[in-house]
Amino acid sequence: MPETGDIFPLVPLWPQQVHAGFPSPGDDWKEPPLNLHDLVVPHPLSSYFIRVSGDSMRGACIRAGDIVVVDRALTAAHRKIVVARVGEHLLLKRVQVQQRKVFLHADPPEMPAIELDQQADMEIWGVVTYCVHRVR
Amino acid sequence: MKPKIFMLVDAAQFYVSCERVFNGALHLKPTVVLSNNDGCLVAVSREARRLGLVRGQPFFQCQQIIRAHQVQVYSSNYAVYAELSRRMMGVLAQLLPRLEEYSIDEAFGELTDLAINDLTEFARTVKARVYQLTGIPIRVAVASTKCLTKIASALLKGDEHSGDVLDLTGFTQEQLDAALARVAIEDVWGIGPKSALFLRNYGVQTAKDLRDADERWIKKNLTVVGARIQMELKGTSCLPLEVKRPPKQQIICAKSFGREITSLIELEEAVSCYVARAAEKLRAQDGLSGRLTVFLRTNGFATNAPQYANEFTVDLPSPTAFTPELIRQALAGLHAMYREGYRYKKVGIVLSRITPLPVVQPDLFGEVSLVEHYREMQLMAVVDAINRIFGRETLVFAVQGWTRSWRMRQDRLSQHWLSRWEEMLTI
């Protein structure tokens, strides 16, 4: 059997613990640090990150290049921002309920709204919960 | 004893469904996903099936249909499928406390102790919930045994108007007879092609025939395995849920090359890569392997080229999970088999005689030193940890090579939507 230690210097998996000096008085109160993922992804099984390509939702403070967190576990409702599949396209829109009809708007509403029709080939893909925006 | 209730969940054309989650343009369009190396169709959408495409068909044989009907074609994107499978299983685990993950797209659940009044309604809830959370459409079958859930699932496969949900527990005897009579013997879970042929010769054509066959005759000819299937078809559960999977007794790593290769150096690279991957899996289950097999073959489809296939098995001097030792043994086997002048299409390796880690004994003659063994395992633990943290194959053995031009072909790969920032879904 070749002497593997010669070829691969053995690296300890954990650095050696140094037993010297006084133990930290803070040891018993250690807590895991804040993790942003816990905040923005409460439902990891149903959440997706999607990058936004245009500025059509700037009224909702979502700009080109931002990353939105989309949670499929939530149900769409009036004023929610959603990802919807309309035919072949996935679109980022705001839901508007007007006279028992559901519309998908851009924000500001520059383009004509799309009526969400149960019979047509469209569905809500997920609900946007957070937007990660790089401040410049 | 209380009758048992099982549920089988399976995602129809799972790979196609995964592609569709991230690509709206594939919705309702004929779509297929290819196997490793873009060889065969492994997943065929309903729309593609209507055009006559079937699972298992070689890709090159259906070019004409694909072109004529603009069938959407994708290479297997396992990174995405594995992640969506994990999510689907996670959602199911929230609904079904006892769950057996049977394959990447199938799971059994047991409902016996859940006190559910309306099983069909519950099955619909499971289907709706999985679709909402993951975007994956599933079929849900309910019955009193695992084997019968498989029967129900086979019936759903052929019925587009079923709503993808079928509960056999509410069936009358006549309805059940009719259902079992519709399932061919080949489609009965656990009946292999050989047994099916044998049974057909004796007039056992359907699941119903098998259920009603003479029990002693079945046990005599199909052993206790066949007898259990028969019992399950009669509604008596004898195959319990395997909630905890037993560790694998065999680890196989074999893939076809993207092109035919002739040089020994490239074969060495491939064999070393497969050994490294298999050894990593072996260590993940805390196992040691006592036997290693290497095999290679030329392209069976190229009928006018000279053909050669061989395999080489070695019993290791002592069970090990140490990659360099396994690579050394595998390369010795490869060298013994390699013949010049052939165009090789596939090599693979198999690790078998797997024993759990803690039973290693220093042998009587002191050839295996426990200290040496621990040093090796420590080294491999570091390699595995680095590869886990910094990504697969961050640390490789030099013999695995760098270019890997023989790598499997994936010309039509969609993006790594869920694992790479630069490839994430953009809308």
Interface residues (C-beta under 8 A of the other chain):
Chain A: M1 P2 T4 G5 F8 L10 V11 L13 H43 L45 S46 Y48 F49 I50 R51 V52 S53 I67 R72 A73 V83 R85 V86 G87 E88 H89 L90 L91 L92 D121 W125
Chain B: G24 A25 H27 L28 R87 G90 V91 Q132 L133 T134 G135 P324 E325 E372 R375 E376 Q378 L379 A381 V382 A385 W417 L418 M424 L425 T426 I427
